[in-house]
Amino acid sequence: MENNKTLLVTGASSDVGMGLIRKIHGNYGKILAHYNNSKDGILELQTELGDKIVPMQADFSDEASTKEFAVAVVGHNSPPAHYVHVPARPLINEKFSKLTWDDFEAELTVSFRSAVILCEILMPVMVKNKSGKIVFMLSFNVINHPQIKYAIQYTSAKYALLGLMKGLSAEYANKGITVNAVSPSMIETKFLKKVPDLIKEKNAEASPLKRNLLVSDVVDTFEFLLSDGANCITGQNIAVTGGN
């Protein structure tokens, strides 16, 4: 049954973001759907699901844009009770020797700094309401040895988010706020468009499923962590790997 809670999804125009919104839209009265350049997907969701989808643009590579977005989110007539953080730059398959600090900084800025800024402004609202749920999208790379070679800048940013999740969960556990993460193995999405086909094929062959994950394999775990059934789960990084 639909309720009047508001959900914030950052990186909502990604395949995972859109798949999640389609799956759980009935659980919310409003969904604040963040995008940077890809507005078409959000408008598609709005056409499908109605005015409960509120498109909100921000460039997370720009600090001022991120802060303005955070203020707008909290200033919404129904601030988010739940927040799912999905954004990441497209995966660049490159050796460490060819990366520069700019590559690391760009990844950290988009996926990690944006989460810090949003949590800084959302947490006081959640504390006041004595409830809240936050879920970060991480990666199997932070659970086991990296399954994708030449993705060091991506993995480093995910470890930073893992640390943020662990720290926030400990600090806010007695405030009625849960903070968790989902770490899937390789998912067949446009996020992998720069990854060579051979790597994707080898990863599929190595999986007990004999395929890479689909978005539909992953979004149920997000839905559970946002549900009342997960009220006593916090500080957990849930692996979704098909047994890999």
N, C-alpha and C positions, 0 to 999 in steps of 0.2 A: 504493500500500500504506500502510495506516495506521501511524503511528509514535507514539512516546510523548511528543512535544512538546506543550506547552501554548500555546494562543493566547489572548490577551486582545483582546476587541473592545469598545471603549467606544462607546456609542450603538448597541448591538446591536439594540435594539428598533425602530430606524429601518428603512425599506424597504431601504436599501442594506446596513445591518448584517445584517438577516435574510437577504437575498439572498446576501450573501457567505458567511455561515455555512452555508447550504444547499449552496453550490457547493463549499466547500473542507473541509467537516467531516471527510471521509475522510483528510485529511492530518494530523490531530491526534488525540492521545489524550484531551485535555481542552480545552474551550473555555470560558473565563470570560466570560460574557455580561453586560455592564453594562446596566442600565436605570435610569430614574428613576421615572416613574409608570406606564409601559406594560409591566407584567409579563406580561400575557396573551400577547403575541407570543413572549416568551422561553419561557413554559410550553408554548406550541404547538411551538416548536422542540424542547423537551425531550421532548415526547410523540413527535414524529417521529423524533428522532435518539438518544434515550436519555440515560442519566445522564452521558454525556460533556459535555453542556451544563450548566454550573454558573451559575445565575442569581445576580447580585450587584448589589445596589441601592446607589445613591449619588446625592445631589443635588449636581451640580457647581456650582450657584449658591451653595452653602454650603461655605466653605473647610474647616471641621472635618470635614464629611461626606466631602469629597474626600480629605483626608489619611487618614482612617480607612479609606477604600476602598483607597487606595494601599498602606497597611500590610497590609491583609488580602490583597491580591493577591500581594505578595511573601511573605507568610506561608503561602501555599497550599503544599500538600505537593509541588507541582511548579510552581514559579514560571514565568511566561511566557517562552518563548524568542522569541516573536513578538508584536507589539502593533500593532493597527490602531485609529486614532483617527478616529471618525466624528461625534461629537456636535456639534450646533448647534441654536440656537433656531429655531423656525419663522420663515421669512422674512417680514419685515414690509415691505410696499411703501409707503414713506413718504419724502417730500421731506426733505432735510437741514434745511431751515428749521423743520421741525416736530419734529425729534429733539432730545433732551437728552443730556447726558453719561451719564445713567443708562442710556439705550438702548445706548450704546457699551460702558459698563462691564458691562452684563448679557451682551452678546455675547462680550466678551473673557473674562469670568469662566467662562462655560460651555465655550467651545471652546478658549481659549488657556491660561488659568491651570491648568485641569485637566491639560492636556498637560504643562505645566512640572512640576507636582507629581508626576505619574506618572513622567515621565522622570527626575526627580531620584532617585526611589527604585528605579526599574527598571534604570537604567544601571549602577550598581555590581554588580548581579547578573549582567548580561550581560557586563560586563568580566571578572568572575571566571570565567565560563564560556567566555570568549573567543569568543563568538558572540551574535548577536541581530539581529532585523530589525524595523524600525519603519516604518509607512506612515501618513501623514496624509492625510485627505480634505480637499482644498482646493477650488478653483473655477476655471473658465475666466476669471473676472474678474481673477485675478492673473497671467494669461498675456498677455491682450490687453486692449483697452479694455473696460470693463464691459459685458457683454451685457444685464444687467438694470439698468435705471435705478432710482433710489430704494432702493438696498440698500447704502448707504455703510457702515453699522455692520457689516453682514455681511462686506463686502469688506475692511474695515479689519482685522477679526479674522483673516481668511484670510491677509492679508499678514503679520500677526504670526506666524502658524503657519509661513508660508513662511520667514521669517527664522529661526525656531527650527529648522526642518528643515535649512536650509543650515548653520547654526552647529554643530549636533550632528553632522551628517555629516562636517564637516571635523575636528572634535575627536576623533571616535571611529573614523575610518576605519582607523587602525592597530590597533584593538582587536578586529577581526573583526565589527564592528557596522555594518549599513547602515541609513541613514535616508533615505527617499524620500517622494514625495507623488504623488497622483493628482488631476488637475484636470479634471473633466468639465464639459461644457456642461449646459444645463438638462435635468434628469431628471424624468420623470413620476412623482412620488411625493407622499405626503401632506405633505412638507416645503413644497410649493407651495400649500397649501390657502388661504392668505391672498393669493396673487398673483392679480390679475384674469385672467379667462379670455382677454381680448383680448391681454394681454402674452404669455401662453403660446402663443396661436395665431400671433402675429406672429413669435415666436422659431422656431416650427416651420416657418413659411413661409420664413424666412431661411436655414434649414439646407439644405445640399446633399441631406440625407436626406429633406427635406420632412416631418420629424417631430422631436419632442423625443426624447432618449435614453430608453432603458428601463434598469432596473437590470441586466438581463442583458447590456447593452452595456458595462457598466463593471466588473463584478466580476472578469472575466478578467485585467484589468491588475493588480488587487490580488493575485490569485493568483500571477501571474508574479513580482511584486516580492517575494513571500514565499518563492519557490522557490529551489532551489540554482542555477537558471539565471541568477539575478540577483545572485549572490554578489559580482560585481565592479561592480555598479551602486549608486552612492550619491550623495546630494546632487542627485537628479534630480526634477523636477516633470513628470510625464508627462501630456500633454494627451489627453483622450478626447473628441473633439468631432464626429466624423463629417464632418470636413473643414470645419467652420464656422470 
